[in-house]
């Protein structure tokens, strides 16, 4: 594997993807240091904007999706099959290795990190409709606000509905729009914006509820008056959007070599990091963080960053990538074996 991204790829998007998937790992690893000082603030700060950013980028990269044989096949290979394989794998790993006592049913109710695969698959399937007109953007906001009334977690429909505006926005914004994130005034404003969101994160429970940041909890289960819950949901969405653009504006646009290359391996990081985190939990790391509050949190965050970089590194990626797309790997091997040899 070369040390740089292919010229056809946008290095900025790969950089953004690597930053965001690293934040995913940090966010999930924070559960290992839940009792430490500051862990809830770090968690809320990340979750206020990093999921919206991730969904936006997914939408932006889904622009070309159409209902044709090649793209539908790719959807099955890269999202459906990994979901069918990793959903039970992570479920039983959590039950018998981490001793978490998780419950079924499998596939119908996605477990932990697996929700994103099935939700992204459903978003992709309706992409040809969503990109027909920009009016689907305001409509998606209405759908998101009403989505909080849905309380059934089957196929994680609440997140499918709640995060839809960020995906639709990604579908409709063009490269010329995102170039404005490189404007000097945007970058200068990004820092105080993120600081402001950091301050808001310290008081999440006073103006919102952490459950709203996950977009998977129905309004009926959130301790907010019905008269203001829609407004609060909209505020969380706006903060998420501002935070997402602020953070992305600070990501370098140039090719960063190994880091940019790692941004092409985000699926490997996403699918495998949960197994490592649950193993560390089973080994008793939460006990250490409970006894060493500040050190435990710092080491947990640093370890999460190291884990993301390790999983995305070329040697590890080469070993794990076939498991993320086994049908594609088998097909590629078959083609290689049938290719004529020279000489």
Buried (B, 14 or more C-beta within 10 A) or exposed (E): EEEBBEEEBBBBBBBBBBBBBBBBBBBBBBBBBBBBEBBBBBBBBBBBBBBBBBBBBBBBBBEEBEEEEEBBEBBBBBBBBBBBBBBBBBBEBBBEEBEBEBEEEEBEBBBBBBBBBBBBBBBBBBBEEBBEEEEBBEBBBEBBBBBBEBEEBEBBBBBBBBBBBBBBBBBBBEEEEBEEBEEEEBEEBBEEBBEBBBEBBEEBEEEBBBBBBBBBBBBEEBEBEEEEBBEBBEBBBEBBBBBBBBBBBEBBBEBBEEBBBBBBBBBBBBBBBBBBBBEBBBEEBBEBBEEBBEEBBBBBBEBBBEBBBBBBBBEBBEEBBEBBBBBBBEEEEEEEEEEEEEE
